[in-house]
Amino acid sequence: MKKYYFFLSIFFVLVVSCEKTKTITNTSELDTTKIVKPLQPLDYEKYIKNVPKTDTLCNGEIERAKNDLSKYDGVYVQTICFGCDFKPYEEEIKEVLKKRKFKLGIQDLGCVIYEGQTRGCYSAYVDLRMKVKYGENYKTEIENDAIKILIKNINVNDKVISIYDLEKDEKPQLLNYYVPIENDYYTTIKTDLPINKRSTHNLFVDVDFIIEKNGTISNLKESNWVNENGINEKYKQDLINLALKTLIKDYNNWKPGTYKGNKARVENTLRISFE
């Protein structure tokens, strides 16, 4: 579940960096804890044909795009930004691009921009040229090829896919109706261990595991332990062991997850509190 925590950490950083609004008029005023006003809708196709010389950011991105397009048969752009989707077939995309002799280009849209400077010109220019050369649906064709490879990897190579990459109706469902899971992520386990109830604020453990195609779970491991304001450390391992044993006993029967109709091994995380 490293991927999930990586995305979560990115989300936290971006939330902090996008907390307030500020227009940057001078590079010396750059403050990455601020955000400028959101981009207004822009007709990129029209704009990139006549970019003002003062818009050095956009002009620079166009030059980068031209350089990449001159060196490769094509470019597929991945956009990185707050709120952008991450696709489950990112590795397969790379395989498709390698076969086509395409480059994976990156369009990074951070929170902070400069007044009079335009972001997104790299992606816009590449997209315009790629549509002329390969047609309007070139990106969909690449992604569809990647999806086919991903499905093959799921069926033949038992590739594990994250639960966060699945649609709601594709996600695994616990079949033990007597065990509550809140919001598909939280659960509480009863314990007779002598913990100090008054000091259990923010006491929980995150456990990663794989839900197999037959609905059982495997590869259980602690991925995060939080013990704010403290429980006696000598009980920490006892609580973790209790969590693992309880998962195997009561959380070991799932409706398997699927990806586009194909049963898949799915990586999941449960946050376990104690009472």
C-alpha positions in Angstrom: 0.0 0.0 0.0 3.0 2.2 -0.4 1.4 3.8 -3.4 -1.6 4.9 -1.3 0.6 6.5 1.3 2.6 8.2 -1.4 -0.5 9.7 -2.9 -1.8 10.6 0.6 1.5 12.4 1.4 1.2 14.3 -1.9 -2.4 15.3 -1.1 -1.3 16.6 2.3 1.6 18.7 0.9 -0.6 20.1 -1.8 -3.4 21.0 0.6 -0.9 22.9 2.8 0.7 24.6 -0.2 -2.7 25.5 -1.7 -4.2 26.8 1.6 -4.3 30.5 0.7 -4.5 32.7 -2.4 -1.8 35.0 -3.6 -0.9 36.5 -6.9 2.8 36.3 -7.6 4.0 39.4 -9.4 7.7 39.0 -8.8 9.9 35.9 -8.6 11.4 37.2 -5.4 8.0 37.0 -3.8 7.6 33.3 -4.4 6.1 31.6 -1.4 5.2 27.9 -1.9 2.7 28.1 1.0 0.5 30.3 -1.0 -1.7 29.7 -4.1 -2.7 32.1 -6.8 -6.3 32.3 -8.2 -7.3 29.2 -10.2 -6.6 29.2 -13.9 -9.4 30.8 -15.9 -10.6 28.7 -18.9 -8.2 29.2 -21.8 -8.4 28.3 -25.5 -4.9 26.7 -25.5 -5.2 25.8 -29.2 -5.6 29.5 -30.1 -3.2 30.8 -27.5 -0.2 28.7 -28.3 -0.3 29.8 -31.9 0.5 33.4 -30.8 2.1 33.4 -27.3 3.3 36.8 -26.1 7.1 37.0 -25.7 6.6 38.0 -22.1 5.0 34.6 -21.4 8.4 32.9 -20.9 6.9 30.0 -19.1 4.6 29.0 -21.9 7.2 29.7 -24.6 9.7 27.5 -22.7 7.2 24.7 -22.4 6.5 24.9 -26.2 10.2 24.6 -27.0 10.4 21.6 -24.7 7.5 20.0 -26.5 9.0 20.7 -29.9 12.3 19.2 -28.8 10.6 16.0 -27.5 8.5 15.6 -30.6 11.6 16.0 -32.8 13.4 13.1 -31.0 10.5 10.6 -30.7 7.8 9.3 -32.9 5.3 10.7 -30.5 4.7 11.9 -26.9 2.1 10.9 -24.4 1.8 13.5 -21.6 1.0 12.6 -18.0 -0.2 15.6 -16.0 0.7 15.9 -12.3 -1.4 18.2 -10.3 -3.6 18.5 -7.2 -6.7 16.4 -8.0 -5.3 14.7 -11.1 -6.2 11.1 -11.5 -3.6 8.3 -11.3 -4.3 5.4 -13.6 -3.9 1.8 -12.5 -2.0 1.0 -15.8 0.8 3.5 -15.5 3.5 0.7 -15.9 1.6 -0.7 -18.8 1.5 2.8 -20.4 5.3 2.8 -20.4 5.3 -0.6 -22.1 3.0 0.7 -24.9 5.0 3.9 -25.3 8.3 1.9 -25.6 6.8 -0.3 -28.4 5.6 2.8 -30.3 8.9 4.7 -29.7 6.9 7.4 -27.9 8.2 9.5 -25.0 6.4 9.8 -21.7 6.2 13.6 -21.2 5.4 15.2 -17.8 3.2 18.3 -17.4 3.6 19.5 -13.8 0.9 21.9 -12.7 1.9 23.2 -9.3 -0.2 25.5 -7.1 1.9 28.6 -7.5 2.1 30.5 -10.8 3.4 33.9 -11.8 1.3 36.7 -13.1 1.3 36.8 -16.9 2.7 33.3 -17.2 0.7 30.4 -18.5 1.0 26.8 -17.4 0.0 23.7 -19.4 1.5 24.8 -22.7 3.7 21.7 -23.0 0.7 19.4 -22.8 -1.4 21.6 -25.1 1.2 21.8 -27.8 1.9 18.1 -27.7 -1.8 17.3 -27.8 -2.3 19.5 -30.8 0.5 18.0 -32.8 -0.2 14.5 -31.8 -3.9 14.8 -33.0 -2.7 16.1 -36.3 -0.3 13.2 -36.8 -2.3 10.3 -35.2 -5.9 11.4 -35.0 -8.2 12.8 -32.3 -8.3 9.5 -30.4 -4.6 8.8 -30.1 -4.5 9.0 -26.3 -7.5 6.7 -25.9 -5.9 4.2 -28.2 -2.7 4.2 -26.1 -4.6 3.8 -22.9 -6.8 1.0 -24.3 -3.7 -0.9 -25.3 -2.3 -0.4 -21.8 -5.6 -1.7 -20.3 -5.3 -4.8 -22.4 -1.8 -5.5 -21.1 -3.0 -4.8 -17.5 -5.9 -7.3 -17.8 -3.4 -9.9 -19.2 -1.1 -9.2 -16.2 -4.0 -9.6 -13.8 -5.2 -12.9 -15.4 -1.9 -14.5 -16.3 0.7 -13.0 -13.9 -1.6 -12.4 -10.9 -0.7 -8.7 -10.8 -1.8 -7.0 -7.6 -3.9 -3.9 -8.1 -4.7 -1.3 -5.4 -8.2 -1.1 -4.1 -8.0 2.7 -4.7 -7.7 2.1 -8.5 -11.1 0.3 -8.6 -14.5 1.7 -9.2 -17.0 1.3 -6.3 -18.7 -1.7 -7.8 -15.4 -3.4 -8.5 -14.0 -3.2 -5.0 -13.9 -6.3 -2.8 -16.6 -6.6 -0.2 -16.3 -8.3 3.2 -18.8 -11.1 3.5 -18.9 -11.3 7.3 -21.8 -9.0 8.0 -21.2 -9.2 11.7 -17.9 -7.4 11.4 -18.4 -3.6 10.7 -16.1 -1.8 8.4 -16.7 2.0 8.3 -16.2 3.7 5.0 -14.4 0.7 3.6 -11.4 1.6 5.6 -11.9 1.7 9.4 -12.7 -1.0 11.9 -12.6 -1.5 15.6 -11.4 -4.6 17.5 -12.3 -5.4 21.1 -9.5 -6.3 23.4 -9.1 -7.4 27.0 -5.5 -6.1 27.1 -4.9 -3.7 30.0 -4.6 -0.5 28.0 -5.3 2.8 29.7 -8.6 3.9 28.1 -7.9 7.5 28.9 -4.6 7.5 27.0 -5.8 5.8 23.8 -6.4 9.0 21.8 -5.3 8.4 18.3 -4.2 4.8 19.0 -4.5 2.6 15.9 -2.6 0.4 13.5 -2.8 0.3 9.7 -2.6 -3.2 8.3 -1.9 -4.0 4.6 -3.0 -7.2 3.1 -4.0 -8.8 -0.3 -7.5 -10.0 -1.0 -6.9 -13.0 -3.2 -9.1 -14.1 -6.1 -10.7 -16.7 -3.9 -11.7 -14.1 -1.3 -9.1 -15.0 1.3 -6.5 -12.6 2.6 -2.7 -13.0 2.6 0.5 -11.0 3.1 -0.7 -9.2 6.2 1.7 -6.7 7.6 1.7 -3.6 9.8 2.3 -0.5 7.7 1.7 2.3 10.3 1.4 2.5 14.0 0.1 5.6 15.8 0.3 5.9 19.5 -0.2 9.6 20.3 -0.2 10.4 24.0 0.9 6.9 24.6 0.0 3.5 25.5 2.5 1.4 27.4 5.0 0.3 24.7 5.1 -3.2 26.1 1.6 -3.8 24.8 2.2 -2.5 21.3 3.2 -5.8 19.8 0.4 -7.5 21.6 -2.1 -5.2 20.0 -0.6 -5.6 16.6 -0.6 -9.4 16.9 -4.2 -9.2 18.1 -5.1 -7.1 15.0 -3.4 -9.6 12.6 -5.0 -12.7 14.3 -8.4 -11.0 14.3 -8.2 -10.2 10.6 -7.3 -13.8 9.7 -10.1 -15.1 11.9 -13.0 -12.6 11.1 -12.0 -10.8 8.0 -10.9 -13.7 5.8 -13.9 -14.0 3.6 -14.4 -11.4 0.8 -16.2 -11.1 -2.4 -13.1 -10.7 -4.7 -12.3 -7.5 -6.4 -12.6 -7.2 -10.2 -11.1 -5.0 -12.8 -13.3 -4.6 -15.9 -14.9 -7.9 -15.1 -11.7 -9.8 -14.3 -11.1 -11.1 -10.9 -8.0 -9.5 -9.5 -5.7 -9.7 -6.5 -6.4 -6.5 -4.6 -4.2 -4.7 -2.1 -6.1 -3.2 0.7 -5.5 -1.4 4.0 -7.6 -1.4 7.2 -7.1 1.1 10.0 -7.8 -0.7 13.2 -8.7 0.9 16.5 -9.1 -0.9 19.8 -11.8 -0.8 22.5 
